[in-house]
Amino acid sequence: MPTVRTTSLEQTEALGEQVGQAAQAGWVVGLDGDLGAGKTAFVRGFVRGLGCGSRAHSPTFALLHEYRSARIAVLPSVHTDCRGAYSAVPELMGLTLIEAQSCGTPVVCTDAGAMPEFVADRVSGRVARQNSPESLAACFDDIADPARWPSYAGAARSFCAPFAMDQVAALHLDAYANL
């Protein structure tokens, strides 16, 4: 499996176009890289090389835009819907909360499962009681208050810094080294 490195978006897009022109049915092309590495640029060229009229867009950047444009991100997890059906299956991991906070967006979650571990309550967001519309409303009102929102937004980004991949990887490597 060949590995090719490029040094500019233009080179990456041109390489994608060349691969797209040479592509044959059944090929599998894998892309690996950090955010901003050029995967979408490669796909733009690849799509052009295939002769498609479609445009390629980065789903990661679309998601980041949604988080950054939101005033508050909400993950209620456990709830009762409008028909009275109760869902007792909580979100198992707070990745949605970490993603939103890393974009500077304060969050609201319920106290279901491990969710409170991913929010600094009254600092980077709020933790509401499960199945309590009153608790959710109070959390929204608190974060949305124009005098408090900037503090929540600023704290959100710094709160999730320990959850960054390089930090988590270092902790895991240390743990394995001490076995």
Secondary structure, DSSP 8 states (H G I E B T S, - for coil): ------SSHHHHHHHHHHHHHH--TT--------TTSSHHHHHHHHHHHHT-------HHHHHHHHHHH-S-EEE--SEE-TT--EE----SS-HHHHHHHHTT--EEEESSTTGGGGS-BTTTEEEE-TT-HHHHHHHHHHHH-TTTHHHHHHHHHHHTGGGSHHHHHHHHHHHHHT-
